[in-house]
């Protein structure tokens, strides 16, 4: 399919046309400024708006990390979705995914808990994943207070947040922790090799660039991208058996597309229920357009239905 018109318009904004600036490669603060500029460019070609949610509360965990809890008045206990924002492990916060989390709360009825995890390079791997582990324990312990079901906790994330969700699902299996209801990986970062066909086709001039992704990896795990632990690079894990049921979403014009789709196929081959959805015509980070672009809202509706079927134990695979 051709690019969605909103995505094509975004690629014509000055920030997107500039591409990943060279100064970012030596200065994380420049990366954070770059993200701010590109998101401003995105907003310039869309109409902003956030859906109302009955309760949005920022809470501080015993670890000192902050979570943003989204709840609607609905039947209790509800499924709980522990969510991790994107940003290459270097940038971002719960505010970055606020519109998406609001949409998920309203459409699924779940309690959504969005974590403000520590960022690299100040806090490299495994700091962010450790924060995710800690947040998962807190969510399970406090689910009844939140109106959630401690036996129905899922993890989700976009981009680097999808990496953290996949890594956490592996860790839950390997440590024998209570199983997750699902892992929802939204255009996730999974493979540090960056050698797929989609990287070759879309690794430049399609918003997320290959050299940008390589820089993010270096901030997170260091200069040596070989022999990474599976919790950092889930695609490197040989045995995927016994993992939580997975919903994986890719974007057609995204360098990360092939690693997401390959991971979904490998999960299915390992006997893990795995649903794969490709967002045709979309760029990486297309869920930033939620509530603003009809084509994106239609994809979100498909994602929501898949999540509800996962939680219901329906046979959709």
N, C-alpha and C positions, 0 to 999 in steps of 0.2 A: 504494500500500500504506500501511497505518498505520505509525506509527513502531515500530521494534523495541522490545520491552518494556524492554530495558536502556537504550536511548537515552531512552525516555520517563521512566524512573526517574531517569536522570541530570539531565534537565531540571527535575526537582522538587527537586534538592538546593539548599541555600542559595546556593552560589556561582553556580550556573547561573541561579537565580531573580533574583539581583542584577543580572545583565547586566554589560556592560562599564562599569566605574566611571569617573565623570567625571574623577577625579584622574589617571587614566592618561594623559589627553590632554596633560598637561604634564610627566609624570614617567615615563621608561622603567623606572625601578626598580619603580614601581607596576605596570607591565605584567608584569614578571617575577614579582612577588608574586601578581598576579591569576592567572597561569597556574598557579602552584603550588597555589593554592586550588582552581581548577577541576579540576585533575588529581587532587587529594585527594578531591574530590567524586565524580569518576568511579570512583576506586578503592573508594569506599564502597558502590557498587552493583554491584561485580563481585568476583570471587575472583581474587586475584593469583597469578601463577605464571609462571616463565620456563623455557623448554626448555633442557636442557643442550646445550652445544656443545663439541666437542673442544678447541678453542683460541680464546680471546678475548684479544687482545693490544692494548694501546695503544702506538702508535709515534709518535714526533715526526719530522715531515718537516723537510727542510733549511730550509723557510720558517719553521719554528717552530710551525706548526699541528699538531694531533694528529689521528690517525686511529685508529679502533678496528677491528681486523681480526678477522673471524670465519671460522673454518675448521673443517671436519670432515674426518676421515680418509676419503678417497674417491679414486676414479680421478683421476689428474692427467694433464695440466693441466685445470683446471676453468674454466668461464666466470667472469668477474669482474664484480661489480656494485658500482659506486661510488655510494654512497647519501648523500643530503642530507636532514637532518631538517627539520621544519617549525617554525613559531613566528613567522610574520610577519616574518622577517629580524631580529627584535628579541630573541627569547627562544629557549631550547632548547639542546640539546647532544646528542651521540650517545646519552647515557643515555635521552633522551626516546623514542627508537625502538629501544631495546635488545631488547624482546620481539619486535617485528616483524622485526628483522634476524636474530635467532636462528631464528625460524620460516622465513624465507627460506633461510637456510643449510641447515637440516635438510631442507627440502622440495625445494629445487632442486639441491643439491650444489654451488652456486657458492661462491666466495670473496666475502664481502661486506666492503667497506671503507667505513666510516661516518666522514664528515669533520666535524670541529669547526671550522666556518668562522667568520670574524669577523662580529660582529653590529652592526646599526645601533641607534641613530643615531650611536654613537661611530665606526663604520666604515660610512658609507653606500655606495650603489652607486658604483663596481663592485667594492668590496672583497671581498664574499662570492663573486661570480662569479670574480674573479681567483684566489681561493683554490681554487675548483673547477677552474679551468684548471690550476693548479699541481698539484693532487692527481691530476688525470687523467694528466699527464705522468709523475708519480712512479709511479702504478699501472702504466702501460705499461712503464716502465723496470724495475720490480721485480716484475712479474707472475710470472716464473719462480721467484723466491725465495719468493713467497707461495703457490706451487702453482697459479697461475692461468695462463690462456692470454692472452697479450698481444694476440692477434688477435681475441679475443672479449670485449671490454670494453663493458659497458652502463652507462648512468647512470639513476638513479632518485631519486625524492624525493616526500615528502608536502607538500602545501600550498605554502608558500614554497620548500620544498625541491624541489617539482615545478617551480616557476618557474625555479629555478636549473638543474635538469636540462634543461628546454626551452631556456633561454638558452644553455646549454653546447652542446647539440646544434646550435643555429643557428651558434654560433661555430666549432664543429668544421667544419661545412660551409663557412663563409665563408672560413676560413683555410686550407682544403685540408689539414687534419690527417687522420691515419689515421681511417677511418670507424668509427663506433660500431656495435656489434652491435644495439643497441636503445636506445630511451628509454622509461622507464616512469614515467608521470606520474600520481601518485595524488592525486586531488582538488586539482589544481594551481591556483595563482594565475597567471592569464595576461593579464588585461585590466583596466587601470586605470580604465576608464570606469564600471564598476560600474552598468550601466544595463539589465541583462537582466531577464527575467521572474522568474528564480529569485531575484535580488536583491530584487525587489519582494515576492515571496511569503515568502521565508525570511530576509530581512535583519534581522529582529529576533525575539527569543525562541526562536531555534533554535541557540543556543550561539555560533556565529560571527556577529557582527552587522556590518551594513554600516558603521556608524560606526567600529567596531573595525578593519575592513579598511582603511577610508580612512586611519585613523591610522597603521596599519602602512605603507601606501604612502608617506605623508608622511615617516616616519622613514627609509625606504629610499632614496627618490629626491628628496625635497624637496616643497615645497608645490605646485609647478606639475606637475600630472599630465598636461598636454597635451604632445604631441610627444615622448614618451619614446622612447629607443632601443629597438629590437626585442629586444635582449638582456635588457632589463629588463622589457618588456611584450611577450612573444612574439606575442600576438594581433594586435599592430599590424603585424607583418611581412606584406608583400603577397605575397611569393614564398616558398612553402614547399616548392618542389621540391627533391629531392635530399637530404632529411633522413633521419635514421636511422629504421628501422621503429619504430612507436610502439604502446605499450599504454597506454591512457588509462582511468582509473577515476574515475567521479563518484559522488556520494552524492545520493540523491533529495531530502533535506531540507537542502540546502546552498546558500547563495547563490552559490557558485562553480560550481554544476552546469552551467549553460548555457554558460559560457565554455569549460569542458572539453569538452563535447559538440560545440560549434561548432568548436573547434580540431581535434578528431578528424575531423569531416566535411570540413574544409578540407584537412587532410593527405591524406585519401583522394582528394579531388578533384584534388590536385596530384600524384597518382600515388605517394604514400608509403604503403606498407603500414601500415594503422592499425586496430587493434582497440579497440573501445569497450565498456566494461563499466559499467553503472549498478548501484550498490549500492542496491537498493530498501529503503525503510524505514530508511535510515541517515542520521545527521548527519555534518557535517564532522568530521574526525578520528576516524571510527569505527574505524580500524585501531588505535587505542589499546586497543581491547577484544580484540585478538588473544590467543588462548589462554584467553579468559575467557567469551566469548559464542558459542554454537554458530552463530548466523546469520553472525557475522563470520568465524568459521573457515571456513565454507562458501564465503564470498566469496574469502577468501585462497586456498583450494584452486583456485578458478577462475583467479585471478591467476597462481598458480604454474604451472598447466597452460599458460596463454597464454605465460608467459615461456619455458618449456621448448620450446614450439613455435617461438617466435621464434628461440631459439638453435639449434634444429635446422634452421631454414630451411623449416619446414613451411608449406604453403599453408593458412592459416587465415582469410584475409581475404576 
